[in-house]
Each structure stands twice: as structure tokens, then as C-alpha cells.
Amino acid sequence: MFTFKIESGQTEVPPPMTCAYVLAYAVGDSPTRAAEIAWNELRAMGYVVTDMNPTGGQMALDDWDLHISERWPEFVDHFPKQKDVLEVLAKDNAIFGPFAGFEESH
């Protein structure tokens, strides 16, 4: 799991927000590879990634449904179900949590 800070690129962060944080779930043969998968997917979505922090490492896929229902109960239907998660992540995809937008003063 990684938390990314993004800004508008080809895709805009909805105004008046200028940035957003998003939690990403990805798998790879190393933590670096997993981070690259999520980073590249955010870039492909049209965002500029400005920062990344490891969020807590690993999570057993058996805990997926419980994790999502506890962390984001209002968004449970947004996420793939536990039985589908590995299929999504095995294709070098990332799964993103809700984007938490904010206005950053410079």
C-alpha cells in the first residue's frame, strides 16, 4: 500500500482543489515494482504524481473485504470484491481508494 500525492496534469483535480492524496494497492515482485505499477497507472490516468509514501506495507488478500468495509464503508461498492482482487492486481493494475482532494497554498 502506498499513498500518493497528485496534482492536475492532462486530467484536472476538480476545482477548487489543487491536489489530492490517494491510497493505492498494488502487487509486484518487490515493493519498488508495486509502487511503479501504481505510479504509472496514475500517470496514465492523466495526473502528475508529486510525492509517494509507503503506507504500511503488505496486507493479506484474505483480509481485503474486511479492510475495505472498515476503512471506507461508504465506498464498499466502488472496490472489487475479495474474490476478484487478485485477478485485477495480477494484470499489473493498481486499485485506488477515494481521492482526498484539498487546496494547497503556495
C-alpha positions in Angstrom: 0.0 0.0 0.0 1.2 3.4 -0.9 -0.1 7.0 -0.5 0.4 9.2 -3.5 0.0 13.0 -3.7 -1.2 14.1 -7.1 -1.8 17.3 -9.0 -3.6 18.2 -12.2 -2.0 17.1 -15.4 -3.9 16.1 -18.5 -6.7 15.3 -16.0 -7.7 18.0 -13.6 -8.1 17.6 -9.9 -11.7 19.1 -9.5 -11.5 22.8 -8.6 -11.2 24.5 -6.2 -8.9 21.6 -5.1 -5.4 21.7 -6.4 -4.0 18.4 -5.1 -5.2 15.1 -3.7 -4.0 12.1 -1.7 -4.9 8.6 -2.8 -4.1 5.3 -1.3 -3.0 2.7 -3.8 -3.0 -1.1 -3.6 -0.6 -2.9 -6.0 1.5 -6.1 -6.1 4.9 -6.7 -7.6 7.9 -8.8 -7.2 9.2 -6.1 -4.9 7.8 -3.0 -3.1 9.5 -0.8 -5.7 7.8 -2.6 -8.6 4.4 -2.4 -6.8 4.9 1.4 -6.4 5.9 1.7 -10.1 2.7 0.0 -11.1 0.6 2.4 -9.1 2.7 5.5 -10.1 2.4 4.6 -13.8 -1.3 4.0 -13.6 -1.9 7.4 -12.0 0.2 9.0 -14.8 -1.8 7.1 -17.4 -4.9 8.5 -15.8 -3.5 12.0 -16.6 -2.3 13.0 -13.1 1.1 14.4 -12.1 2.5 12.4 -9.1 4.3 14.8 -6.8 5.0 12.5 -3.8 4.7 9.0 -2.6 4.9 7.4 0.8 4.8 3.7 1.8 1.6 3.4 3.9 2.1 0.2 5.8 3.4 -2.5 3.6 1.5 -5.6 3.0 -1.9 -6.9 3.6 -3.2 -10.5 3.2 -5.7 -10.8 0.4 -7.9 -12.8 2.8 -8.4 -9.5 4.7 -9.5 -7.4 1.7 -13.3 -7.3 2.2 -12.9 -6.6 6.0 -10.2 -4.0 5.4 -12.4 -2.1 2.8 -15.5 -2.3 4.9 -13.7 -0.9 7.9 -11.7 1.8 6.1 -14.3 3.0 3.6 -17.8 1.6 4.5 -19.5 4.2 2.3 -17.4 3.1 -0.8 -17.6 -0.7 -0.5 -19.4 -0.9 -3.8 -16.6 1.0 -5.5 -14.0 -1.7 -4.8 -13.6 -5.2 -6.3 -14.7 -8.0 -4.1 -12.1 -10.2 -2.4 -12.7 -13.0 -4.9 -11.7 -10.6 -7.8 -8.9 -8.6 -6.2 -6.0 -10.9 -7.2 -7.3 -11.1 -10.8 -7.2 -7.3 -11.0 -3.8 -6.9 -9.4 -2.2 -9.7 -11.2 -2.6 -7.8 -14.5 -0.2 -5.1 -13.3 -3.1 -2.9 -12.3 -3.5 -0.9 -9.1 -6.6 -0.4 -7.1 -7.1 3.1 -5.7 -9.0 4.3 -2.7 -11.1 7.5 -2.7 -9.2 10.6 -3.7 -8.9 13.1 -0.8 -8.7 16.5 -2.5 -7.5 19.8 -1.0 -6.4 23.2 -1.9 -2.7 23.7 -1.4 -1.5 27.3 -0.9 1.9 28.0 -2.4 
